[in-house]
Amino acid sequence: MKSARPIYDNLFEVIQNRRSKRIFLEKSVPDDVLEAILNAGFRAPFAAQLCSLIYTRDRKKIKDLQPMGVYPTTQVLIFPLIDLNRHEQVMNQRGHSYNFDDTLALWLGLQDVSLVVANLTLAAEGYGLGSVLLGAAPIVADELVKMFNIPKRAFPVVGLCLGYPDPAEHTEIRPRYPLSFSAFEDKYHQPSNKELLEAMKVMDEGYLAQDYYIERQIKIPLLKGKDSIDYDTYSWCEHISRKFISGGWSKGSLLDTLRKHGFNFD
Ligand SMILES: Cc1cc2nc3c(=O)[nH]c(=O)nc-3n(C[C@H](O)[C@H](O)[C@H](O)COP(=O)(O)O)c2cc1C
């Protein structure tokens, strides 16, 4: 098989320019490119290699998963898994049996998965592909388990849509909290009210300047009371706050879902 060549090899250029892409060209991702991206994913540091992944290029599967938020023009759909099933097989081969705290194993698995995902997204950019993550994977774990034959004690953490980005999609670099609000030297820093408001302003004005919510007509309704915030002020801080006002997983708790898929928290 020929070896794929990245179109960028300047890591900082890739990191600084990355933004989520949600519309892709009808152009398939060659095997060598996909293999290079997957390999780059697994070059991430690991705690115990508790991450495996399922991927598909099957148009029907991609279509069937659209109700969970998969973008229709996705060319490769990836579900990184926390995989204790595979790990236990390795242990068994070595004559050991698993007797570990599943909450800690899940935590280690999440650490491994996060790093693999970060590498996958950057490697994809390096090969000229775009991506977007999908947070709903755990909510639809039952469907994914069935579709991809995922065994017990392996669990999808997130989804990742990949493809060559459609240049017609309007994307912008989204703002982030200022570094002083996110990175603390030597000692955790509780922001003063002024610092808090300044950090929130960076996010809110950044999203307002990009017309993000008005363009998409995205607004999470309030549970009670009159909603007096209109699109001239509805921005990221209000949006992310409203997301956490109530609820959680639509079908019971995540712990219950994990129990159903073979994890043990007793
Ligand atoms: C764990 C995770 C889950 C996400 N889930 C979704 C999703 O379900 N749908 C979506 O359109 N974007 C999703 N995103 C993308 C974020 O909206 C996006 O990364 C964020 O708005 C910042 O924009 P940027 O990636 O362009 O910098 C997700 C991102 C992460 C890290």
The ligand as an ORCA input file, in Angstrom:
! r2SCAN-3c Opt
* xyz 0 1
  C     -16.958     16.066     23.351
  C     -17.505     16.978     22.281
  C     -18.768     16.772     21.804
  C     -19.279     17.573     20.773
  N     -20.529     17.308     20.279
  C     -20.970     18.008     19.214
  C     -22.209     17.656     18.597
  O     -22.903     16.731     19.036
  N     -22.593     18.345     17.491
  C     -21.837     19.371     16.985
  O     -22.245     19.962     15.973
  N     -20.660     19.731     17.548
  C     -20.208     19.070     18.634
  N     -18.991     19.380     19.191
  C     -18.173     20.448     18.590
  C     -18.204     21.712     19.425
  O     -19.430     22.365     19.258
  C     -17.028     22.613     18.960
  O     -15.814     21.935     19.130
  C     -17.021     23.927     19.751
  O     -18.182     24.668     19.441
  C     -15.803     24.776     19.421
  O     -15.745     25.009     18.029
  P     -14.457     24.608     17.182
  O     -14.268     23.110     17.294
  O     -14.798     25.023     15.775
  O     -13.302     25.352     17.745
  C     -18.485     18.623     20.239
  C     -17.202     18.830     20.741
  C     -16.715     18.020     21.749
  C     -15.309     18.248     22.256
*
